[in-house]
């Protein structure tokens, strides 16, 4: 175990030095996190490539008011989920995923203010944490997983509450989203 730890420590140190030390890793994290504010992360749009290099598909999501409004549907559907079930056990499980999504958003924001200072502090003082330089790419899958469970649960409960005809239309609407 000690040889592995020693080897890992040396490799980690060499990798950090190759990007300019901890300071270089922090600066890279600040660059990657430049558009990772909470509003963008909840809408799953915190990737800086969307803003730095506006591709044909991403530019529409950033400028079209209808698509911007629709992008808020996902976090709303996700965070409605914990209040829908009647059973306490299921509500606790969904609350766990809602908190996991919030934790994922916090980590995916990386060095972006207002809580970016905490992330930078962890990079500078927590051994090995500097390897999570591109915070968005490392931690947004936590939000994807949580949202998939929460939105799926919301769609399930809402479709059960609606009549069959409306449920069919609601399902088509969700597929089109």
C-alpha positions in Angstrom: 0.0 0.0 0.0 2.8 2.4 0.8 4.5 2.0 -2.6 1.2 2.7 -4.3 0.6 5.9 -2.2 4.2 7.1 -2.9 3.8 6.4 -6.6 0.4 8.2 -6.7 1.8 11.1 -4.8 4.7 11.6 -7.2 2.5 11.2 -10.3 -0.1 13.7 -8.8 2.6 16.2 -8.0 4.1 15.9 -11.5 0.7 16.4 -13.1 -0.1 19.5 -11.0 3.3 20.9 -11.8 2.7 20.3 -15.6 -0.3 22.7 -15.5 1.5 25.4 -13.5 1.1 24.2 -10.0 -1.9 24.8 -7.8 -2.1 28.4 -9.0 -2.4 27.2 -12.6 -5.0 24.6 -11.7 -7.0 27.3 -9.8 -6.8 29.7 -12.8 -7.9 27.0 -15.2 -10.9 26.2 -12.9 -11.8 29.9 -12.8 -11.8 29.9 -16.6 -13.9 26.7 -17.0 -16.3 28.0 -14.3 -16.8 31.4 -15.9 -20.4 30.7 -17.0 -21.3 28.1 -14.3 -23.6 30.3 -12.3 -26.5 28.7 -10.4 -29.1 29.8 -13.0 -27.2 28.2 -15.8 -26.4 25.0 -13.8 -30.0 24.4 -12.8 -30.9 24.7 -16.5 -28.0 22.3 -17.3 -26.3 25.1 -19.4 -23.1 25.8 -17.5 -20.7 24.6 -20.1 -18.4 27.5 -21.1 -18.2 26.1 -24.7 -21.8 27.3 -25.2 -20.7 30.9 -24.5 -17.1 31.0 -25.7 -17.8 29.2 -29.0 -21.5 29.6 -29.8 -22.3 26.7 -32.0 -25.4 26.7 -34.2 -27.4 24.6 -31.7 -26.3 26.3 -28.5 -26.8 29.9 -29.6 -30.5 29.3 -30.0 -30.8 28.1 -26.4 -29.0 31.3 -25.2 -30.9 33.9 -27.3 -34.4 32.5 -28.0 -36.8 33.7 -25.2 -39.1 30.6 -25.7 -36.2 28.2 -25.4 -34.8 30.1 -22.4 -38.3 29.8 -20.7 -38.5 26.1 -21.5 -35.1 25.5 -20.0 -36.5 26.4 -16.6 -39.1 23.6 -16.9 -36.5 21.0 -16.0 -35.5 22.3 -12.6 -39.1 23.1 -11.7 -40.2 19.5 -12.6 -37.2 18.1 -10.7 -37.8 20.0 -7.4 -41.6 19.4 -7.4 -40.9 15.7 -7.0 -40.3 15.5 -3.3 -43.7 17.0 -2.4 -45.8 14.7 -4.6 -45.6 11.3 -2.9 -47.8 10.5 0.1 -45.5 7.9 1.6 -42.8 9.2 3.9 -40.2 6.7 2.7 -40.5 7.8 -0.9 -40.5 11.5 0.0 -37.2 11.0 2.0 -35.7 9.2 -1.0 -36.7 12.0 -3.4 -35.5 14.6 -0.9 -32.1 12.8 -0.9 -31.9 13.2 -4.7 -33.0 16.8 -4.5 -30.2 17.5 -2.0 -27.8 15.5 -4.2 -28.7 17.7 -7.1 -28.0 20.9 -5.0 -24.7 19.4 -3.9 -23.9 18.6 -7.5 -24.7 22.2 -8.6 -22.5 23.5 -5.8 -19.6 21.4 -7.0 -20.2 21.9 -10.7 -20.1 25.7 -10.2 -16.4 25.3 -9.4 -14.7 28.6 -8.8 -17.7 30.7 -9.9 -18.9 33.2 -7.2 -20.6 33.4 -4.7 -19.4 30.0 -3.3 -16.4 29.6 -5.6 -14.0 30.6 -2.8 -14.9 27.3 -1.0 -14.0 25.3 -4.1 -10.7 27.2 -4.5 -10.0 26.6 -0.8 -10.5 22.9 -1.3 -8.3 22.9 -4.3 -5.5 24.6 -2.4 -5.8 22.7 0.9 -7.4 19.3 0.3 -4.8 16.9 -1.0 -5.8 15.6 -4.4 -8.8 17.9 -4.9 -6.9 20.0 -7.5 -7.3 17.1 -9.9 -11.0 18.2 -10.2 -10.0 21.3 -12.2 -12.8 21.3 -14.7 -15.5 21.2 -12.1 -18.4 21.4 -14.5 -17.4 18.3 -16.4 -16.6 16.3 -13.3 -19.7 17.1 -11.2 -22.6 17.9 -13.5 -23.3 14.2 -14.0 -24.5 14.2 -10.4 -27.1 16.7 -11.4 -28.0 14.7 -14.5 -28.6 11.6 -12.4 -30.6 13.4 -9.8 -32.7 15.3 -12.3 -33.5 12.1 -14.2 -34.9 10.4 -11.1 -36.7 13.5 -9.9 -38.2 14.5 -13.3 -39.2 10.9 -13.9 -41.0 10.7 -10.6 -42.8 14.1 -11.2 -43.9 12.9 -14.7 -45.2 9.6 -13.1 -47.2 11.3 -10.4 -48.6 14.1 -12.7 -49.6 11.6 -15.3 -51.4 9.4 -12.7 -53.3 12.4 -11.5 -54.5 13.4 -14.9 -57.1 11.7 -17.0 -56.1 9.2 -19.7 -56.5 11.7 -22.6 -54.6 14.5 -20.8 -52.0 12.0 -19.6 -51.4 10.9 -23.2 -50.9 14.5 -24.3 -48.6 15.2 -21.3 -46.5 12.2 -22.2 -46.1 13.4 -25.8 -45.2 16.9 -24.5 -42.5 15.5 -22.2 -41.1 13.4 -25.0 -40.9 16.4 -27.3 -39.2 18.5 -24.6 
